[in-house]
Amino acid sequence: MRLAAIGVMLLSLALLLFIVFRKKLGLAWLSLFGTHLILASLAIYIVNFSGWITEVYLPLNPATIGAVMILGLPGVLMLLGLRLTLF
């Protein structure tokens, strides 16, 4: 079963690379994605350890980073609002 899962992952990786390089997207999208990822993580880190709001901690996980990557600064505010409202 594990071998089948690894095979599916390798096949999907190969097809993804084929699509990326066939459409001539290059690696520009990768640097943009990396920049957004770093800035999202930095924004959440600043909220956690700045001391502005002492009782709020936003975990660094794929869901929170993804929300901040897509929404930007309003994503951080959304997560803060959800955290203060729900917990």
N, C-alpha and C positions, 0 to 999 in steps of 0.2 A: 504494500500500500504506500509506503514511504517513497519507494522508487517511482511509482506512478505520479505522486505529487511533485517530486523533483522534475520528472520528465515534462509534466504540464507547465511548471514554472519556467523551465528552460525554453520550451517551445513558445510560450507567450512572450518571453524576453526577446527571443530571436525575431518573432513577428513584429514586436514593437520597434525594435531597432531597424528592421527592414522598412517599416512605414515612415519612421522619422527621417531616415537618410534617402529614401526614395522621393519624398515630397520636398527634399532640399530645405528642410527646416534648419538644418545645421545645429549648432550648439548654442545659439543665442538664447533660445527659450530656456535652456538649462541654467545659464547664468542669471537670467531674470527670475527663475524659480528659486534659485539659491539665495538671491538677494532678498526676495520676499520672505523666504524661510528664516533667514538670519534676522531680519528686521522684526518679524512677528515674535520670534523667541526673545529678542531684546526688549520689545515692548512689554511682554508679560513678565520678564525678569525685573524690569524697572518698577512695574506695579507691585510686584511681590516684595522687593527689598528696598524700596525708596522710603517707606515710612509715611507716605501720604495718607494711606488708609491702613491703620495698624491691624485691624481685625479681618482683613481679606487676604486670602491666599488663592491664587489661580494656579492650578497644576499645569506643568508643562507636559502635555500629552498631545497626540495627533489631532484630537478633536478641537482643543482650544487653539492650537497653533494653526490648524486649518481655517477656523473661523476668523482668526485675526489676519491670516494671509489673504483671504477672500474679501473681507470687509474693511480691513485697514484699521485705523484708529476708532471708527465707530464699533468695530468688532470687540475691541478692548473694553469700550464703554458698555457694550451689550453684555459681555461676560461679567463685568463688575456689577451691573444692575441685576443680572440673574443671580449672582452669588449673594448679593445683599438681600434680595427679595426672597429667595427660596431657602437659604440656609442661614 
